[in-house]
Amino acid sequence: MIGKIIKKIKYELQFKNPVYYRRIVDKITKNNYQRVLGNKIRKLKPIVLEKENADLTLAMLSNKRNFNESMAALYSFCFRYKNVRIHYHEDGTLTEKEFAILTKVFPGIEIFKRKEQNVKVNDHLLAKNLSHSAQLRSHFIFSLRTFDMIIEKTTPYLLQVDSDVLFFSRPDEIIDIVENKNRNGCYNSDVGNSYTFRPEIIAKYISKPVVDRFNAGLFMHNLDEEFFYFVENVLEKQPEAASSWHLEQTLFAMYVTEKGNFIELPQYYDLARRERDKGNLIKSEHYVHNTGVDIHKDFIHKLIPLYVKK
């Protein structure tokens, strides 16, 4: 094994291996853009939330690596709609420095620290005899979206947004649901079905075919803790699923199907730059795992000029 590792390192460091140096250039470029993005955001006018009578909680799960992107995502939404409560769930990597930046840019933001939440949520789940859910929560980072965000929400609706999503105009379709309460929620359309289970497995737990192309990166709902019992039942019967990267998204898709009255957001709530790269008008973009610097460029060059002009 050691020999293979040494051989791999020697190969990577060869001058005739351009892929290695291309990755280095890409990493340096992205780090530079992240730094510029962070500096730009810190200089923007703070957004004062009107959260006292809010019907919507805007929830974010992020980490130190994607901290600047997460702030850009929050700012792009709250600039257009301030009647929200922001819940920021961090993965344990943020420090007091990042917490101070969040509270300065978003006065009134509520921050949930991983270390404290580990104890609180574990006790909460075990008190409800949800042992499989507690076990999942102990090792699967995306289960903070499955459990913590729902436990902590204090409004009828919860909007869960990934840190690599930007809003370019007022998200009317989302806000209309919040204000009119005529739907259980809405979700982004994926490029395909990224689900943990095969259709025949899913059919054991829901009474109709699962929704097509569900993506949880931009997902609003009015779910409560009854959802946890659905999750517990699936985990008890499908224990192997606890290691699946797409489990959280799959569980949400299944429950959304069974609950009904959710809508798929229009294509101008774009994902993976399908509409953006065609030059079509978009309301939001889900850049998918920050696989480049487009999110940084778009926020710096397209959105910040609007914020400063206002």
Secondary structure, DSSP 8 states (H G I E B T S, - for coil): -HHHHHHHHHHHT-TT-HHHHHHHHHHHHHHHHHHHHHHHHHTS-------TT-SEEEEEEE-STTHHHHHHHHHHHHTT---SEEEEEE-S---HHHHHHHHHHSTT-EEE-HHHHHHHHHHHHHHTT-HHHHHHHHH-TTHIIIIIHHHH--SSEEEEE-TTEEE-S--HHHHHHHHH--SSEEEEE-SS---SS-HHHHTTT-SS---SSEEEEEEEE---THHHHHHHHHHHH-GGGGG-TTHHHHHHHHHHHHH--EEE--TTEEETTTTGGGT---SEEE-TTT-SSHHHHHIIIIIHHHHHH-
